[in-house]
Amino acid sequence: MSDSTATVGTSYTAATPNDIHRYIFAALANSDHTQLLPLATKKDAQIIMNEIWKDLDSHELPESISSMPFQISYRGRLRRLSLKIAVTFNILPGTLRLKGVQCGSREYHLAGAFADVFMGTYGELKVALKRVRVYIMTEDELKDELEKAFYRESILWKNLTHEHVLPFLGISDDAIPSSLCIVSPWMSNGSLRSYLSNELHQTALGLEYLHGEGVVHGDLHAGNILVDETGTARLTDFGLSLLADGGAYNYGSHHGGGAIRWSAPELFAPEEFGLDSSRPTVHSDVYSFGCICVELYTLKPLYPELADMQVPLRVVHGERPSRPSAPGGELMGSALWTVAQACWAPTPNIRPTTHDITSLLSTIVQSSSQSASTSIFQLAMIHCIAQAHLKHLPPDEFQANWLRTALVHTDAFHRNGAFETAHWVLAAGKNVPDGAFVSSRTRRGEPVYVIRAPIITTLQIGQAISSLPKGGVVGFALKCIDVEIYEVLIVSSQHVQWVPAHGKFVLPQGIRPVEAGHDFDDPLYIAQAWIDGEWRSGKVNVAWDHAHVMFGTEECVVSDYRVLCYYS
């Protein structure tokens, strides 16, 4: 790149300290966040980059802007400005380039999807040298773009400081000939995948810090969580999967294959989730965290029965890992399983935040038994999901009013236990609360739960089954509609019975059907019909000459059915 590459119109220089600070403040105030204010030469860019990093490295800001909220915002804006300069001029802050790094052996110790790790030294410090394999195996004409991506990730990582984030020391271009290497402290205990202690809470704390800094990890799995000599988990490899697509930072329409089994469904098929990019987000990081919960509990890879190429389609269609058992046979506790399932919500923006997760995991860590506070834990998780859902609904919309009312009922149930014959309790995805009424089972033995959810201004009846893409489905206007947040019926089978019916439903003398919803002004009751070897769930009301039950993607009209009623 020549020194004049970035010159456009009137260009700034860095001839004096005033010139440097004038440029920095002008660039931060620039309303066009996609464009970098022009600099006269690459030398000017390097001087300004170094000055920016004096601020970032010092952890101090001018007194006039030292209030904490602005300080965090200012630091983030400085970091983004340095990234723009780095990729425009193909440069790094001078402090990031390390001299005197030695590679102890040309035999690598670990091999990841995109990099090999060597042991080396930097002065008296034992260090890890991560050489990005895709860089050394790429044609010359692509190396410039890959180098920009390498610089971008280095800048992003360098300024992150947290107990549960692996420190970034810098990069070396001479420890291994013709290779750029990321240099970080050597973690003697290896990755969390090979460490026996469960450090999920520490991992979540590190991830919460990253997201608070506006950083998406993008390649989260247990192999990218290292454990130091004190047993502390530290996140590493931030966004190195950005290199997997062969370009600097353009994800295009597909996602890199380095962590397929930990990747969120929207990264494989963004258009199916209303997105236009497969770029990782904080929501996809949360999905990956749920996968780590299972990975560490079983000490096995996810979906061991599937080949890599089979995973994306299965995940997009709603398949998730089953509730795991430890190598000794102990089933994962309900509280931790609740966390994992909430992280896998199909709709990205209703997954819990990392702050939600760290708060909830703290409860597990402090509890003497992982399931000791399962009910309250489930309540906290559903509150997180419901509040995220409410943010995207007009406050006076029918669905928002339903959700707020359902939260009140759910709160009372989880805190006080069953105090009525039947309860409707909020659930999300495939995380059905304990005690939910099993109305029947599929031919594969999966339990079928009775649910209800709002459609327009009606409250429709449906079912929740673990194999459904979003966990639940309801019928409306002779179609089946997938739902992700719904109420599930909790009632003892000792209190209800199935009553046969034919044609128009007539309320039996002395028997009260379970009212579950309403079709505008008409109450709806829970019905089932036997079709193709299974009981199919649906609804009926007294104004109809038949019942509607779900079959495939549609509702069927049936004359012979049964209705759920209370015992008299």
CORCOR-V43447 format. One record per residue. N is the residue number from 1. SS is DSSP state (H for helix, E for strand, L for the rest). PSI is psi in degrees with one decimal (999 if undefined). NEAR is the number of other C-alpha atoms within 10 Angstrom. Layout:
n = {N;N}
ss = {SS;SS}
psi = {PSI;PSI}
near = {NEAR;NEAR}
//
This chain:
n = {1;2;3;4;5;6;7;8;9;10;11;12;13;14;15;16;17;18;19;20;21;22;23;24;25;26;27;28;29;30;31;32;33;34;35;36;37;38;39;40;41;42;43;44;45;46;47;48;49;50;51;52;53;54;55;56;57;58;59;60;61;62;63;64;65;66;67;68;69;70;71;72;73;74;75;76;77;78;79;80;81;82;83;84;85;86;87;88;89;90;91;92;93;94;95;96;97;98;99;100;101;102;103;104;105;106;107;108;109;110;111;112;113;114;115;116;117;118;119;120;121;122;123;124;125;126;127;128;129;130;131;132;133;134;135;136;137;138;139;140;141;142;143;144;145;146;147;148;149;150;151;152;153;154;155;156;157;158;159;160;161;162;163;164;165;166;167;168;169;170;171;172;173;174;175;176;177;178;179;180;181;182;183;184;185;186;187;188;189;190;191;192;193;194;195;196;197;198;199;200;201;202;203;204;205;206;207;208;209;210;211;212;213;214;215;216;217;218;219;220;221;222;223;224;225;226;227;228;229;230;231;232;233;234;235;236;237;238;239;240;241;242;243;244;245;246;247;248;249;250;251;252;253;254;255;256;257;258;259;260;261;262;263;264;265;266;267;268;269;270;271;272;273;274;275;276;277;278;279;280;281;282;283;284;285;286;287;288;289;290;291;292;293;294;295;296;297;298;299;300;301;302;303;304;305;306;307;308;309;310;311;312;313;314;315;316;317;318;319;320;321;322;323;324;325;326;327;328;329;330;331;332;333;334;335;336;337;338;339;340;341;342;343;344;345;346;347;348;349;350;351;352;353;354;355;356;357;358;359;360;361;362;363;364;365;366;367;368;369;370;371;372;373;374;375;376;377;378;379;380;381;382;383;384;385;386;387;388;389;390;391;392;393;394;395;396;397;398;399;400;401;402;403;404;405;406;407;408;409;410;411;412;413;414;415;416;417;418;419;420;421;422;423;424;425;426;427;428;429;430;431;432;433;434;435;436;437;438;439;440;441;442;443;444;445;446;447;448;449;450;451;452;453;454;455;456;457;458;459;460;461;462;463;464;465;466;467;468;469;470;471;472;473;474;475;476;477;478;479;480;481;482;483;484;485;486;487;488;489;490;491;492;493;494;495;496;497;498;499;500;501;502;503;504;505;506;507;508;509;510;511;512;513;514;515;516;517;518;519;520;521;522;523;524;525;526;527;528;529;530;531;532;533;534;535;536;537;538;539;540;541;542;543;544;545;546;547;548;549;550;551;552;553;554;555;556;557;558;559;560;561;562;563;564;565;566;567;568}
ss = {L;L;L;L;L;L;L;L;L;L;L;E;L;L;L;L;H;H;H;H;H;H;H;H;H;H;H;H;H;L;L;L;L;L;L;L;L;L;E;L;L;H;H;H;H;H;H;H;H;H;H;H;H;H;H;H;H;H;L;L;L;L;H;H;H;L;L;H;H;H;H;H;H;H;H;H;H;H;H;H;H;H;H;H;H;H;H;H;H;L;L;L;L;H;H;H;E;L;L;L;E;E;E;L;L;L;L;L;L;E;E;L;L;L;E;E;E;E;E;E;E;E;L;L;E;E;E;E;E;E;E;E;H;H;H;H;L;L;L;H;H;H;H;H;H;H;H;H;H;H;H;H;H;H;H;H;H;H;L;L;L;L;L;L;E;L;L;E;E;E;E;E;L;L;L;L;L;L;L;L;E;E;E;E;E;L;L;L;L;L;E;H;H;H;L;L;L;L;L;H;H;H;H;H;H;H;H;H;H;H;H;H;L;L;L;L;L;L;L;L;L;H;H;H;E;E;E;L;L;L;L;L;E;E;E;L;L;L;L;H;H;H;H;H;H;L;L;L;L;L;L;L;L;L;L;L;H;H;H;H;H;H;L;L;H;H;H;H;L;H;H;H;H;L;L;L;L;L;L;L;L;H;H;H;H;H;H;H;H;H;H;H;H;H;H;H;H;H;L;L;L;L;L;L;L;L;L;H;H;H;H;H;H;H;H;H;L;L;L;L;L;L;L;L;E;L;L;L;L;L;E;L;L;H;H;H;H;H;H;H;H;H;H;L;L;L;L;H;H;H;L;L;L;H;H;H;H;H;H;H;H;H;H;H;H;H;L;L;L;L;L;L;L;H;H;H;H;H;H;H;H;H;H;H;H;H;H;H;H;H;L;L;L;L;L;L;L;H;H;H;H;H;H;H;H;H;H;H;H;H;H;H;H;H;H;H;L;L;L;L;L;E;E;E;E;E;E;E;L;L;E;L;L;L;L;L;L;E;E;E;E;L;L;L;L;L;E;E;E;E;E;E;E;E;E;L;L;E;E;E;E;E;E;E;L;L;L;L;L;L;L;E;E;E;E;E;L;L;E;E;E;E;E;L;E;E;E;E;E;E;E;L;L;L;L;E;E;E;E;E;E;E;L;L;L;L;L;L;L;L;L;E;E;L;E;E;E;E;E;L;L;E;E;E;E;E;E;E;E;E;E;L;L;E;E;E;E;E;E;E;L;L;L;L;L;L;E;E;E;E;E;L;L;E;E;E;E;E;L;E;E;E;E;E;E;E;L;L}
psi = {128.2;163.7;-18.0;8.3;-42.6;4.2;120.3;117.2;-139.1;121.2;147.8;154.3;172.9;43.1;-33.0;162.4;-37.2;-38.9;-42.4;-50.3;-31.8;-40.8;-46.4;-47.7;-35.0;-40.8;-39.6;-29.4;-7.1;123.1;-20.8;94.6;-10.3;-14.3;141.9;130.1;135.3;142.4;147.2;-45.5;166.9;-32.9;-41.9;-41.6;-40.8;-40.4;-45.1;-39.5;-45.6;-38.0;-40.7;-41.9;-17.1;-42.0;-47.9;-37.2;-26.0;-18.9;21.2;146.4;162.2;145.8;-33.3;-14.7;34.2;3.4;143.9;-49.2;-42.3;-34.5;-45.2;-45.7;-43.1;-43.6;-42.4;-39.5;-37.3;-42.5;-43.7;-38.8;-42.4;-34.2;-42.9;-44.1;-40.3;-47.5;-22.3;-41.0;-0.9;51.0;165.9;156.6;140.5;-31.0;-13.6;-23.6;121.9;139.1;145.8;11.5;131.6;135.6;119.7;-33.2;146.1;2.1;120.0;150.2;-33.2;150.0;121.4;-167.7;-35.2;-0.8;157.3;143.6;127.8;153.6;138.1;-168.6;150.0;99.5;-124.1;2.9;130.4;129.0;160.8;133.5;113.8;111.4;122.4;114.4;-37.1;-27.0;-45.7;-15.8;9.7;149.0;153.4;-37.2;-16.9;-12.4;-30.3;-44.9;-39.6;-35.0;-37.8;-43.6;-39.0;-44.6;-42.9;-46.6;-34.7;-44.8;-41.9;-43.9;-38.9;-37.4;11.9;123.8;110.0;149.8;-33.2;27.3;127.5;129.0;144.0;121.7;-36.2;-164.0;152.9;134.8;8.1;-3.2;-37.6;120.5;137.4;26.3;140.2;134.2;138.3;134.5;127.5;162.3;144.3;127.8;108.4;-23.4;4.0;-156.2;162.1;-25.6;-32.3;4.9;135.0;-29.9;143.2;110.3;38.3;-38.1;-43.0;-40.0;-44.1;-37.4;-42.6;-41.6;-38.0;-40.9;-46.7;-49.3;-34.8;-26.1;3.9;22.8;129.6;130.4;-55.2;-9.2;49.6;119.9;170.6;-26.0;-18.3;21.2;111.2;159.7;124.7;-175.2;-15.9;0.2;12.8;130.0;137.5;126.9;146.9;176.0;59.7;109.7;17.4;-17.7;-11.5;-25.7;-13.6;-28.0;2.3;9.5;171.6;-51.3;26.9;112.7;-21.2;-134.2;8.6;166.7;144.7;149.6;12.8;-28.8;48.5;-42.6;-13.7;1.5;141.4;151.8;-33.5;-15.8;-23.5;-35.9;70.5;-34.3;-28.0;-12.1;19.2;22.7;157.6;10.5;146.2;21.3;133.1;150.2;176.5;-31.4;-39.3;-30.5;-42.5;-41.7;-46.3;-36.0;-40.7;-37.0;-37.4;-36.1;-44.2;-43.0;-45.4;-29.3;-37.8;-19.9;31.8;158.2;156.0;150.1;55.8;-20.8;-7.8;146.8;157.7;-43.2;-17.7;-20.3;-48.6;-49.2;-41.5;-43.4;-43.1;-35.2;6.3;0.9;138.2;161.7;144.9;163.6;121.7;163.0;146.4;163.4;-28.4;-4.7;-6.6;127.5;141.8;135.6;153.6;-38.1;-49.2;-36.8;-34.9;-42.3;-50.6;-45.9;-39.2;-35.5;-22.3;13.7;132.2;-38.4;116.1;-43.5;1.2;3.7;151.2;154.9;166.5;-28.6;-42.0;-45.9;-45.6;-37.6;-43.2;-39.7;-31.6;-37.6;-41.3;-45.9;-40.0;-13.2;143.3;-24.4;136.8;-26.2;10.4;-35.1;39.6;-44.4;-48.5;-35.3;-45.2;-37.8;-45.2;-40.7;-43.1;-30.9;-43.6;-46.5;-43.4;-41.7;-37.3;-38.4;-41.0;-28.4;-22.9;11.7;138.5;138.2;-27.0;8.6;149.3;-43.9;-37.7;-42.6;-41.9;-45.0;-42.0;-42.0;-41.4;-35.7;-40.2;-46.3;-40.2;-41.0;-46.2;-39.4;-48.0;-32.1;-32.5;-10.1;-176.8;120.9;3.3;170.9;-43.5;148.0;147.8;119.0;135.5;141.0;163.1;138.9;-126.3;15.1;77.2;130.6;155.7;143.8;-0.7;143.0;125.0;108.7;-26.9;-174.3;149.8;172.3;-22.4;1.6;5.6;136.0;142.6;122.4;148.3;129.6;169.8;151.4;152.3;136.6;118.0;-114.6;28.1;162.2;105.1;153.5;144.7;-151.3;153.4;129.0;139.5;-24.2;-5.5;146.1;-44.1;4.0;-37.9;161.5;140.4;157.8;142.1;130.2;41.3;18.8;156.3;130.6;123.5;137.3;147.0;-25.3;131.2;172.0;139.2;143.7;128.3;113.1;145.9;139.9;-15.1;-13.5;-7.6;160.3;156.2;127.6;123.9;147.2;158.2;133.3;-135.4;131.1;121.4;127.4;118.8;146.6;125.7;2.4;133.4;117.7;155.1;112.2;127.8;-21.0;-164.7;142.2;87.1;-107.6;-6.6;130.7;146.8;141.1;156.8;125.0;158.4;149.6;147.5;110.8;127.9;42.9;10.7;153.2;122.1;133.3;151.3;-147.0;165.4;153.7;167.3;-12.9;-11.8;155.4;7.7;176.5;158.1;123.5;153.5;134.7;113.6;-123.9;7.9;166.8;136.6;146.7;123.8;147.8;-28.3;124.5;-178.7;153.8;136.4;123.5;156.8;149.5;141.6;999}
near = {10;8;14;14;14;20;15;12;10;10;13;19;20;20;10;9;12;10;14;20;15;14;20;20;11;11;19;17;11;13;9;10;13;8;10;15;23;20;25;19;19;22;16;17;28;20;17;24;23;17;19;20;21;14;14;18;12;8;11;12;14;9;7;6;11;13;11;9;9;11;16;14;13;17;19;17;15;21;17;17;19;26;23;18;24;21;19;16;21;20;20;24;22;14;13;20;14;17;14;11;21;18;18;16;11;11;11;15;12;12;13;14;15;18;19;18;21;23;21;22;19;19;11;6;12;18;23;23;30;25;24;22;19;17;23;15;9;12;10;10;8;13;18;17;19;24;19;23;25;25;24;26;22;25;22;21;23;17;19;15;14;15;14;24;25;27;19;21;21;20;26;23;16;16;22;18;8;9;16;22;24;26;29;21;19;21;19;13;16;17;20;28;22;14;17;10;13;14;19;23;20;20;24;24;24;25;29;22;20;23;18;14;16;14;19;21;25;21;25;27;24;25;18;20;23;26;25;17;11;8;15;18;30;25;29;23;21;21;23;21;23;24;25;21;17;19;18;22;20;15;19;12;14;15;22;20;15;16;19;21;22;24;28;29;28;27;24;22;20;18;13;11;14;10;12;13;18;22;21;21;19;23;24;27;25;29;26;26;27;24;26;25;23;23;21;22;19;19;18;13;16;19;16;10;9;11;9;14;11;13;21;19;13;14;22;20;14;19;20;20;16;12;14;17;15;15;11;7;9;11;14;19;17;20;23;22;22;22;23;24;23;27;29;31;29;25;16;19;16;24;28;25;19;24;16;18;27;20;14;19;22;15;17;21;13;9;12;10;12;17;16;15;15;21;19;15;22;26;21;17;22;24;19;18;22;23;15;16;17;16;12;11;13;11;12;8;11;16;20;19;15;15;21;15;12;18;20;12;15;22;20;15;20;18;11;9;12;14;9;9;11;16;19;20;26;28;27;27;25;25;22;24;21;11;12;20;21;18;20;17;15;13;10;6;8;13;17;22;22;27;30;28;28;21;16;12;14;18;22;25;31;32;28;31;20;20;14;18;22;24;25;31;28;29;27;21;9;14;17;18;16;19;23;20;27;28;26;28;24;23;19;13;12;8;12;19;17;17;15;14;20;14;13;16;21;13;13;11;7;8;13;14;20;17;16;22;22;20;16;12;9;13;18;23;23;28;30;27;26;14;14;8;8;14;22;26;29;30;30;27;23;15;12;12;15;21;29;27;30;26;19;9;13;17;22;19;15;17;15;15;27;24;22;20;21;20;14;10}
//
